Amino acid sequence: MEFFYSVGNIGELYVPVECRDAVFARARVKVFADRDLRHLNRIFTHIRHEGVAVVQGQWDRIMEVMDYIQRHRQDLVQQLPRDAKSRDRRESRGRSASRALQEALARLMCWADADGILQVEPAPDLPYLLELAGEPTGANEGKPFLLSLTKIQQIQSALAETYPIQALDASLVASENVLAPRSQETIECFQEALQHVRENHSATIVADVGCGSGCLTLLARQELGEQVGVYASDLLPEAVATTKLNLQRLLPNSDTVQIMPPGDLFDPFPSQQFDVILFNAPWVVARVRNRAELAIHDEKQETVKRFFSQVSDFLKPDSTILLGYADASGPKAIGNLEAIIAEAGFEAETLFKRRVATHRSKRKWEQIRVYVLRRV
């Protein structure tokens, strides 16, 4: 499979997964820079003919290009045969305009240099840009890379929102597809569980499996002390990048928190054992339909099963698991969870829980739980 594409004076560019169909399908990629951005119809025509337009220069001018494409969305729709009925034509154009616009905007791209600096003026401050777009660290092999303008805007929009965390007395950001730390109740339960560990057990090294925004990583460091080493990772590169962003914002000089490369469950962690492992497990027993649901949905509770099949290899003797879960999928899911815990050889030392309101008509309340688990 092709990952790189050579473009004009820029040279070889890494093409992220979501851009590959557009770039490699027709191999008609053209750069529009500086004065070229004034020729809106020329750029539009290139895109309408299924070409990829790589734009660079003044951000305001680039926004004008996007606005022009949106205003002329009807011109993107392919015509039906002449013998089609007029009603069919109208309905087809209505259905197709939105899809055609989405596909056209996906072919409007910017490029960033090897350091992730977008070639626009002024360049936005977006550290870890490639990872925030869902690509593994180092996927570009030290070369420049492409991103669709739509993806850049989605990342900017997500990072513009902040989430106040009472337990940390600070606010966090959460990029696209990353579970935002909205549930103060969940965080409070984990805070109480960490305080329980601090008062009743010794802890020198901690792992946060599925770190998301990094909220629990920061909370573990706060509650267990600066001397504790905390390791964190997540399946999603954008979550790992978000944790790095929040760590830099709140603990810019910390050398006791290590953010590992992205990977599934324990894959990213070193071959060492931990005193405490935190895991805010996906709690909705349902199929995952998109990346954003990976932190929430767990079909047949397979993720929880895999976690408990592996966790013993990463625990020290007399160690502790802090497991977050909610009864959103009903008592049967909780019963299955507790059976999985028991079969893996663990039991609850204590349980912290909160009752929270839901927006579902059939179920007004659900219970958030954080189990403090020990080996039997």
Secondary structure, 3 states (H helix, E strand, C coil): CCCEEEECCCEEEECCHHHHHHHHHHCCEEEEEHHHHHCHHHHHHHHHCCCEEEEEEEHHHHHHHHHHHHHCHHHHCCCCCCCCCHHHHHHHHHHHHHHHHHHHHHCEEEEECCCCCECEECCCCCCCHHHHCCCCCCCCCCCCEEEEHHHHHHHHHHHHCEEEECCCCEEEECCCCCCCCCCHHHHHHHHHHHHHHHHHCCCCEEEEECCCCCHHHHHHHHHHCCCCEEEEECCCHHHHHHHHHHHHHHCCCCCCEEECCCCCCCCCCCCCCEEEEEEECCCECCCCCCHHHHHCECHHHHHHHHHHHHHHHHEEEEEEEEEEEECCCCHHHHHHHHHHHHHCCEEEEEEEEEEEECCCCCCCEEEEEEEEEEEC
